[in-house]
Amino acid sequence: MSREDLGTQARYQKLWNKAVALVIDPFQINGKSVGFEIYRANFKTKKWYSVPFDIKGHLDVRMLPEILDFMNPIIEGKPAYLEYDE
C-alpha cells in the first residue's frame, strides 16, 4: 500500500482504535483463499501488518450476486467508490 494509504489509515486508527484496511484481490479467490487480507498500520515503523482472521459458518449463496456486483468493477479496474468531487 502507498504512503497515502498509510496516512489515511493513520487518521482512521486515531478516530477508531479498531479500524482496519481491507485489501481485496479477486484474482486470489481459488477455494483456499477468500481473495482479501486485513491489515493495520504501525505508525512508528511505518509498516503494515496482517491481522489474522477466521471466517465462521458458511457463505449464504444468496449473497453472491451482491458480492459480484461489488467486485466486478474492481476486477475491471474501475473505482469501487466515487471520489468526493464526483
VMD Tcl script that draws the C-alpha trace (Angstrom):
set ca {
  {0.00 0.00 0.00}
  {1.09 3.54 -0.65}
  {2.33 6.25 1.69}
  {-1.02 7.97 1.11}
  {-2.80 4.80 2.24}
  {-0.70 4.84 5.42}
  {-1.75 8.43 6.09}
  {-5.41 7.60 5.52}
  {-5.15 4.57 7.80}
  {-3.47 6.74 10.47}
  {-6.50 9.03 10.52}
  {-8.91 6.09 10.72}
  {-6.97 4.37 13.51}
  {-6.79 7.61 15.51}
  {-10.55 8.07 15.19}
  {-11.38 4.42 15.92}
  {-8.89 2.04 17.51}
  {-10.41 -1.00 15.75}
  {-10.04 0.43 12.22}
  {-8.55 -1.94 9.64}
  {-7.63 -1.83 5.96}
  {-9.32 -4.44 3.78}
  {-7.30 -5.27 0.66}
  {-9.26 -7.19 -1.98}
  {-7.65 -9.18 -4.79}
  {-10.43 -11.06 -6.60}
  {-7.85 -12.94 -8.68}
  {-6.70 -14.72 -5.50}
  {-10.09 -16.38 -4.90}
  {-9.44 -20.05 -5.54}
  {-11.25 -22.13 -2.93}
  {-8.38 -21.82 -0.45}
  {-8.08 -18.03 -0.42}
  {-11.03 -15.70 0.11}
  {-9.35 -13.04 -2.02}
  {-8.69 -10.47 0.68}
  {-6.39 -9.68 3.57}
  {-6.92 -7.44 6.58}
  {-4.19 -5.05 7.74}
  {-3.40 -2.47 10.40}
  {-0.60 0.05 10.34}
  {2.25 0.54 12.79}
  {2.98 4.25 12.58}
  {6.29 4.13 14.44}
  {7.79 1.72 11.90}
  {5.60 2.97 9.01}
  {4.81 -0.63 8.13}
  {1.67 -2.66 7.62}
  {0.99 -5.87 9.47}
  {-1.52 -8.56 8.65}
  {-4.41 -9.12 11.05}
  {-5.31 -12.78 11.47}
  {-8.97 -13.54 10.85}
  {-11.23 -16.54 10.60}
  {-14.50 -16.89 8.71}
  {-17.06 -18.78 10.71}
  {-20.02 -20.53 9.19}
  {-20.92 -20.85 5.54}
  {-21.45 -18.24 2.88}
  {-25.10 -17.73 2.07}
  {-25.18 -18.25 -1.71}
  {-27.99 -15.69 -1.98}
  {-25.30 -13.06 -1.26}
  {-23.24 -13.97 -4.34}
  {-24.97 -11.57 -6.79}
  {-24.32 -8.64 -4.44}
  {-20.72 -9.71 -3.88}
  {-20.18 -9.96 -7.64}
  {-21.79 -6.54 -8.19}
  {-19.26 -5.12 -5.74}
  {-16.23 -7.00 -7.08}
  {-16.77 -6.77 -10.85}
  {-15.84 -3.07 -11.10}
  {-12.67 -3.81 -9.12}
  {-11.79 -6.66 -11.47}
  {-12.38 -4.33 -14.43}
  {-10.06 -1.71 -12.91}
  {-12.84 0.75 -12.12}
  {-13.09 2.51 -8.74}
  {-15.27 0.77 -6.18}
  {-16.43 4.15 -4.92}
  {-16.78 7.66 -6.27}
  {-14.32 10.37 -5.32}
  {-15.64 13.18 -3.13}
  {-15.79 15.63 -6.02}
  {-17.65 13.37 -8.44}
}
mol new
graphics top color blue
foreach p $ca { graphics top sphere $p radius 0.5 }
foreach p [lrange $ca 0 end-1] q [lrange $ca 1 end] { graphics top cylinder $p $q radius 0.2 }
display resetview
